[in-house]
């Protein structure tokens, strides 16, 4: 039973890393550039390494937030800095 739980946890982590890697590869289009971004400390992630953050669901979501911001060329902290507003 414990072994099955451990395997399930590892599989979930692998899936998060694989999905995040695919998103990075699509954004940079060059495997080397994507791997470089994924494996180095990132200022937008408080100095954390994106792939290591993917060990948890919450960490993966933070990495995806930055990837989405990069894709749309929006500073990842723009909403928190008040650069964008939800009021009409």
Long-range contacts (C-beta under 8 A, 24 or more apart in sequence): 13-54, 13-55, 16-54, 16-55, 16-57, 16-60, 17-51, 17-54, 19-60, 20-50, 20-51, 20-54, 20-60, 20-63, 20-64, 20-67, 21-51, 23-64, 23-67, 24-50, 24-67, 27-67, 27-70, 27-71, 42-66, 44-69, 44-76, 44-77
